[in-house]
Amino acid sequence: MIVDTFMGYPRPDGHVGVRNLVAVIPSCGCANHAARLIASAVPGAVLIDYQGGCSQTEMDLGLAMRILTQMGQHPNVIGSVVVSLGCESLDAHGLTEQIGRGWAPCELVVIQEVGGTRAAVERGCQYAREMAQQAMQKRQPCPASSLLVGLECGGSDATSGLAANPAVGAFTDRLIAQGGSAILSETSELLGAEHILSNLAANDAVRKAMLAIVKRVELQLKATGEDLQGKQPSPGNIEGGITTVEEKALGDVLKGGSSPIVDVLEYGELPRVAGLSFMDTPGNDPASVTAMAAAGCQIVTFTTGRGTPLGNALAPVLKITANGETYRRMGSDIDIDASSIISSQATIAEVGQCIYEAVLAAASGEPTSAEFAGHNEFAIVRNGPTY
């Protein structure tokens, strides 16, 4: 078999980066502005737009600590600067220490200790510039097997399930065949297609774990007392021709192709085995993409029927639409026009190959539309109240 390659950055821990970025991570919402100023002042630095850190349950603070740690240890990150106010509930010193256990350096700036916003920004910029200067490593040929790709969809319409998602499924099968890995997510948008997920499970343990998560999410949604209709599918989905959550689910699940699902992950959990994994995330796009980035996805493929510009600070997001009108209207936010499937000018397999080549190009450094536009949406799910 011919091994496909891309030009990436091999890391000391065995992973491969596709970008060299300095992550600027506020440990609370009160430090977010200073962190934003640092990220905007240093080329190669990006803001992890975290707004929590206080007035949260211990469960939610613990989840945030894990997700932010994994962001700082992402394969695309060559260093991190944690920006703290100094009195928040989230342990900024502990966060800095945990991130620093990875191969890349991590420094802490505490606003209340260094003398305010201006001094914190100066100190943080100094740290970030020093880290960015270490990013002189040249790209090297790396096998496609070193890629972990997130599979997302948002702003879906009827063309998503008909063409865009099946094309991503063809891409997924090609990537898995090369030894690569992918993550299928959005549990609430897969309700009604759990029988398909079950049939794709690699073994009984995976099958039981998937069905347990789907059941758990379904019970959580029912426990709110609210009708799922109007939320899944969303008003925009309905306007785009999707009538039920089951109909949406049958299209969503196609992003995984025919590859077996080898593992089941909790929100933002790191993959344990190569291949296609299923992760429990909400249908909310920023929260779902954040979880897959935290899990180490170097790139995310994102299908959209109605059009969405969303991106991520660390993982380049590649947009695909099969709606020709959406591509004409929002072409600057879309990377691949898959409407040729609808017009019978190309097959699903052919567009899947185009997506595969676009992913390798993005992994080699070609910016995506979301990167050009500077998108860095970020959200972590909350299990408890804000008090």
JODA-V216930 format. One record per helix or strand of 2 or more residues. SS is the DSSP state (@ for helix, = for strand). FROM is the first residue (numbers start at 0). TO is the last residue. If there is no record, write none. Layout:
# JODA-V216930
ss:SS from:FROM to:TO
ss:SS from:FROM to:TO
This chain:
# JODA-V216930
ss:= from:4 to:9
ss:= from:15 to:16
ss:= from:20 to:25
ss:@ from:28 to:40
ss:= from:44 to:47
ss:@ from:57 to:71
ss:= from:76 to:83
ss:@ from:91 to:99
ss:= from:104 to:109
ss:@ from:110 to:113
ss:@ from:116 to:131
ss:= from:139 to:142
ss:@ from:143 to:145
ss:= from:147 to:152
ss:@ from:157 to:176
ss:= from:180 to:183
ss:@ from:186 to:188
ss:@ from:193 to:199
ss:@ from:203 to:222
ss:@ from:234 to:238
ss:@ from:244 to:255
ss:= from:260 to:264
ss:= from:275 to:278
ss:@ from:284 to:293
ss:= from:298 to:302
ss:= from:315 to:320
ss:@ from:323 to:332
ss:= from:335 to:336
ss:@ from:338 to:341
ss:@ from:347 to:362
ss:@ from:368 to:371
